[in-house]
């Protein structure tokens, strides 16, 4: 039989999420539990799910701000990275940008299997 995961109080989970950058391992350390227990507790309440999502977005904003600062300072690799990701709509990057509204859900794919033998 598996061990039962510890259930934490909602406020304890919210406190652990604060300033975690949305990193589950950081939350697990704050709660003194393993990664899976932390993730299960985050998912347990709507308020903790929303707090986690918000913290994750805040963490990404911080990192994105640092990336833009590097690009402003002339970091060529960072400039290329930002253009390849954020600039895809403008034609930068290796793959063309296809917005979801232009993708066809009813695309038909026909596959013909040829065994290579001649029926003659």
C-alpha positions as CSV (number, residue, x, y, z in Angstrom):
1,X,0.0,0.0,0.0
2,X,1.2,3.5,-0.8
3,X,1.6,6.2,1.7
4,X,-1.1,8.8,2.1
5,X,-0.2,12.3,1.0
6,X,-0.2,14.9,3.8
7,X,-3.0,17.5,3.4
8,X,-2.0,21.0,4.3
9,X,-4.2,23.9,5.3
10,X,-5.1,26.3,2.5
11,X,-3.3,29.2,4.2
12,X,-0.1,27.2,4.6
13,X,-0.2,26.4,0.9
14,X,-0.8,30.0,0.0
15,X,2.1,31.1,2.2
16,X,4.4,28.5,0.5
17,X,3.3,29.7,-3.0
18,X,4.2,33.3,-2.2
19,X,7.5,34.3,-3.7
20,X,8.1,30.8,-5.1
21,X,8.2,31.9,-8.7
22,X,5.7,29.1,-9.4
23,X,8.3,26.4,-8.9
24,X,6.7,23.4,-7.3
25,X,10.1,22.2,-5.8
26,X,10.4,25.6,-3.9
27,X,6.8,25.2,-2.6
28,X,7.6,21.6,-1.5
29,X,10.7,22.8,0.4
30,X,8.6,25.4,2.2
31,X,6.0,22.8,3.1
32,X,8.6,20.2,4.1
33,X,7.1,17.6,1.8
34,X,7.9,16.0,-1.6
35,X,7.1,17.5,-5.0
36,X,4.1,15.3,-5.6
37,X,2.5,16.1,-2.3
38,X,3.0,19.8,-2.9
39,X,1.5,19.6,-6.4
40,X,-1.5,17.7,-5.1
41,X,-2.1,20.3,-2.4
42,X,-1.7,23.2,-4.9
43,X,-4.4,21.5,-7.0
44,X,-6.7,20.9,-4.0
45,X,-8.3,24.3,-3.8
46,X,-9.3,26.8,-6.5
47,X,-7.7,29.6,-4.5
48,X,-4.3,27.9,-4.4
49,X,-4.5,26.9,-8.1
50,X,-5.1,30.6,-8.9
51,X,-2.3,31.7,-6.6
52,X,0.1,29.2,-8.2
53,X,-0.8,30.3,-11.7
54,X,-0.4,34.0,-10.7
55,X,3.0,33.3,-9.1
56,X,4.1,31.4,-12.2
57,X,3.2,34.3,-14.4
58,X,4.9,36.7,-12.1
59,X,8.1,34.6,-12.2
60,X,8.0,34.5,-16.0
61,X,7.5,38.3,-16.1
62,X,10.6,38.7,-13.9
63,X,12.7,36.5,-16.2
64,X,11.3,38.0,-19.3
65,X,12.2,41.5,-18.0
66,X,15.8,40.4,-17.5
67,X,15.9,38.9,-21.0
68,X,14.8,42.3,-22.4
69,X,17.4,44.1,-20.4
70,X,20.1,41.9,-21.8
71,X,18.8,42.6,-25.3
72,X,18.8,46.3,-24.7
73,X,22.5,45.9,-23.7
74,X,23.2,44.4,-27.1
75,X,23.3,40.7,-26.2
76,X,23.0,39.2,-29.7
77,X,22.0,35.7,-28.5
78,X,19.2,37.2,-26.4
79,X,18.1,39.4,-29.3
80,X,17.9,36.4,-31.6
81,X,16.0,34.4,-28.9
82,X,13.4,37.1,-28.4
83,X,12.9,37.6,-32.1
84,X,12.6,33.8,-32.6
85,X,9.9,33.5,-29.9
86,X,8.1,36.8,-29.4
87,X,8.8,38.0,-32.9
88,X,7.3,34.9,-34.7
89,X,4.2,36.9,-35.7
90,X,6.5,39.2,-37.7
91,X,8.2,36.4,-39.5
92,X,11.3,35.9,-37.3
93,X,12.2,32.3,-36.2
94,X,12.6,29.0,-37.9
95,X,8.9,28.0,-38.2
96,X,6.1,30.2,-39.6
97,X,3.6,31.6,-37.1
98,X,0.1,30.0,-37.6
99,X,-2.6,31.6,-35.3
100,X,-5.1,29.1,-34.0
101,X,-8.0,30.7,-35.9
102,X,-6.2,29.9,-39.2
103,X,-5.8,26.2,-38.4
104,X,-8.3,23.9,-40.0
105,X,-10.0,21.3,-37.7
106,X,-11.5,19.5,-40.6
107,X,-8.3,18.8,-42.5
108,X,-8.4,15.4,-44.2
109,X,-5.3,13.2,-44.4
110,X,-5.2,10.3,-46.8
111,X,-2.6,7.7,-46.2
112,X,-2.0,5.0,-48.8
113,X,0.1,2.0,-47.9
114,X,2.1,0.5,-50.7
115,X,3.7,-2.8,-50.0
116,X,6.1,-2.6,-53.0
117,X,5.0,-5.8,-54.6
118,X,3.7,-5.7,-58.2
119,X,0.4,-7.4,-58.9
120,X,1.3,-8.2,-62.5
